[in-house]
């Protein structure tokens, strides 16, 4: 499949940045799964790294692939984090959280010396918002929180899986908020974070240092100085 091939190309390109002795933040999602497979191969060939998984799913897959893991209490740094995204705009802003691991992903990504985002080209957009923005909220009073969020001009919908409410790895609910167009990601993130009951948003505002976009036959790499945009 075309999209899978693009994800694979981006993922394998990102692994080239991982060097011996690094502590590596392991993101979540379908593109990251390709990265984990390649990283697992490199580990079997002798690459010595330690991974910090950002979700239980990633942890399980990394263990299956023989990738050594640790947690944040055992390290003093994260050298590099590699993660996917649901949308990437031209100012290096992201929407993440489609898989439900946005809080742990943001903690790992924010503390990495370098944060690399890997996506297929369908994820690159001119303006964020077509993909519903995930917002992690406390279960208690979530209906009230949703009503407050709706006042910002969106339609919050509680996430469900298999007919039941989705529970994040942190024991919280996720509201998928359809804004259609997010003109000011930083402002929206700050507005949401100020609301009682909101744990975290899926807006990753100018956190990425490098974006690798999988295309037809190759992966295109863009390095961000935070005030530049993707050409």
RAFEN-V859613 format. One record per backbone hydrogen bond with DSSP energy under -0.5 kcal/mol. CO is the residue of the C=O (numbers start at 0). NH is the residue of the N-H. E is the energy in kcal/mol with one decimal. If there is no record, write none. Layout:
<<CO:NH:E> <CO:NH:E>>
//
This chain:
<<0:4:-2.2> <1:5:-2.0> <2:6:-2.4> <3:7:-2.5> <4:8:-2.2> <5:9:-2.2> <6:10:-2.6> <7:11:-2.5> <8:12:-1.8> <9:13:-1.8> <10:14:-1.5> <11:15:-0.6> <12:15:-0.9> <13:16:-2.0> <14:17:-1.8> <16:18:-0.5> <18:21:-1.8> <21:23:-0.6> <21:49:-2.1> <22:24:-0.5> <22:78:-1.3> <22:79:-1.6> <23:25:-0.5> <23:51:-2.8> <24:26:-0.7> <24:81:-2.4> <25:53:-1.9> <27:83:-0.7> <28:32:-1.8> <29:33:-1.0> <30:34:-1.5> <31:35:-2.8> <32:36:-1.9> <33:37:-1.9> <34:38:-2.8> <35:39:-2.8> <36:40:-1.6> <37:41:-2.1> <38:42:-2.5> <39:43:-2.1> <40:44:-1.4> <41:46:-2.6> <42:45:-1.5> <46:48:-0.7> <47:20:-3.8> <49:23:-3.1> <50:52:-0.5> <50:69:-2.3> <51:25:-2.6> <54:58:-2.2> <55:59:-2.3> <56:60:-2.3> <57:61:-2.9> <58:62:-2.0> <59:63:-1.9> <60:64:-1.7> <61:66:-2.6> <62:65:-1.2> <65:67:-0.5> <67:50:-3.0> <70:73:-1.9> <71:74:-0.8> <77:112:-2.6> <78:113:-0.9> <79:24:-3.2> <80:115:-3.2> <81:26:-2.3> <82:117:-2.5> <86:94:-2.0> <87:124:-3.0> <88:91:-1.3> <89:229:-1.6> <91:207:-0.6> <92:88:-2.5> <93:203:-2.1> <94:85:-2.8> <94:86:-1.4> <96:99:-1.0> <99:168:-0.5> <100:104:-2.5> <101:105:-2.3> <102:106:-2.1> <103:107:-2.3> <104:108:-3.1> <105:109:-2.5> <106:110:-1.2> <108:111:-0.9> <110:77:-0.7> <113:80:-2.5> <113:115:-0.6> <114:208:-2.8> <114:209:-1.5> <115:82:-2.3> <116:211:-3.2> <118:213:-3.1> <119:122:-2.0> <120:123:-1.1> <122:87:-2.6> <122:124:-0.5> <126:129:-0.5> <127:181:-3.4> <128:179:-1.4> <131:133:-0.5> <132:176:-2.8> <133:201:-1.9> <134:174:-2.9> <135:198:-2.9> <135:199:-1.3> <136:172:-2.1> <138:141:-1.7> <140:143:-0.7> <140:144:-2.0> <141:145:-2.7> <142:146:-1.8> <143:147:-1.9> <144:148:-2.4> <145:149:-2.3> <146:150:-0.8> <147:150:-0.7> <148:151:-2.1> <149:152:-2.1> <149:153:-0.6> <153:155:-0.6> <154:177:-1.2> <156:175:-3.0> <158:165:-2.4> <160:163:-1.6> <163:160:-3.2> <165:167:-0.5> <167:170:-2.2> <171:167:-2.8> <172:136:-2.5> <173:158:-2.9> <173:175:-0.6> <174:134:-2.2> <174:176:-0.7> <175:156:-1.6> <175:177:-0.6> <176:132:-2.7> <176:178:-1.0> <177:154:-0.8> <178:180:-1.9> <180:182:-0.7> <181:127:-0.5> <183:187:-2.3> <184:188:-2.6> <185:189:-2.2> <186:190:-2.4> <187:191:-2.4> <188:192:-2.4> <189:193:-1.3> <191:194:-1.6> <194:197:-1.8> <196:137:-2.4> <196:198:-0.5> <199:135:-2.3> <201:95:-2.5> <201:203:-0.7> <202:204:-0.8> <203:93:-2.0> <203:205:-0.7> <208:223:-2.6> <209:116:-2.8> <210:212:-0.6> <210:221:-2.8> <211:118:-2.3> <211:213:-0.6> <212:219:-2.9> <213:120:-1.5> <217:214:-3.1> <219:212:-3.1> <221:210:-2.9> <222:224:-0.6> <223:225:-0.5> <224:227:-3.1>>
//
